[in-house]
Amino acid sequence: MSYQVKVPAVGESITSGTISAWHKKEGDSVVVGDLLFTLETDKVSTEITAQEAGVLKTLVGEGAEVKIGEVVAEILPAPVAPKTAAPKPPEEEKEQLSTKEVTSILVEKKSQIVEKQEISDVAKKEKVAPVLVEPSKSIPEGRVTRKRLTPLRRKIAEQLVSAQQSAAILTTFNECDMEPIMSLRREVQERFQAKYGVKLGLMSFFIKAVVAALQAVPEVNVRLEGEELIQNHYYDIGVAVGTEKGLIVPVVRNADQLSLAEIEQQLLAYATKAREGKIALADLQGGVFTISNGGVYGSLLSTPILNPPQSGILGMHTIQERPVVRNEQIVIRPMMYLAHSYDHRVVDGKQAVTFLLKVKEVVENPLRLLVG
């Protein structure tokens, strides 16, 4: 009896997805736990495994869009191998050949030998040149490649356009001196890594700086729902992560209650899950504010787009040594531009600028984070 492989439910709001890859092919034998296919939705990618053993029969191909609950394959019972008689020794086979069959075989072989000899003689007399097979010419690729958008990419596109059309996005800029953080990391990195098993990065400092700024300027920690303004009293911070399949924003929960080490451990766990395509829907839900680090790709300055329904996002950028004035002297310092985009419908300019100044203050005084 065959077993039907159905698309499982992967989230309350998810009704369909795309089979991005079959890891077992038509006719392959599978056992319980084998990875069958990857289901890509507009939020997450999920790996679907076999629940029964047998032979796989696929019903839809890679790239097909399927509904939750749809049957996409069957696992058929493995066929029972028929019992075959042991091969007879060559001596027995020869004994069973009749004299007439033996004579026929010999005549056929002799005819083949004569035929080959005649062909060889003709080739020698006429000096026929060997036939050369011209290798097939490669067909040049087209100038464009057309492919269907993945559900994740479609969702990203919809959200970005929605954010631009529904919010009054404005961006304010500032810059911060990264020397204090960089010096602190050099000083404590070895001991920090030995104690906590992770490196002390930049993102944990910025997450704590954003939390401090949201606490100092709670008017930024809001979202608009219809005609109601919702004030958030918690600090779940989203961190935008670029993957091969698109942008995702896993959320660090209750960041105000976490140490730098705990934040770094969560970020490492998310990075591993993103790399392996195992980010869960719950990892992406919620969040009151987002941080996007375009600096890892070399971006010097940008205006980040809001992550609805949030009202604010912080853009980090590449660290660049620039001349700045310190104590009436021009010195070279590692500087980073910061960009704070906000929804001007609910956040005033004064609040947005004050928020960004608070982020700058915390980043430039990182020892406060270590001593609480």
Helices and strands as residue ranges (DSSP letters): E 3-6, E 16-22, E 29-30, E 35-40, E 45-49, E 54-58, E 65-67, E 71-76, H 90-96, H 99-126, H 151-166, E 169-177, H 179-196, H 203-216, G 218-220, E 222-225, E 228-231, E 237-239, E 241-243, E 246-248, E 251-252, G 255-257, H 260-275, H 281-284, E 289-293, G 294-297, E 312-316, E 320-326, E 329-343, H 349-363, H 367-371
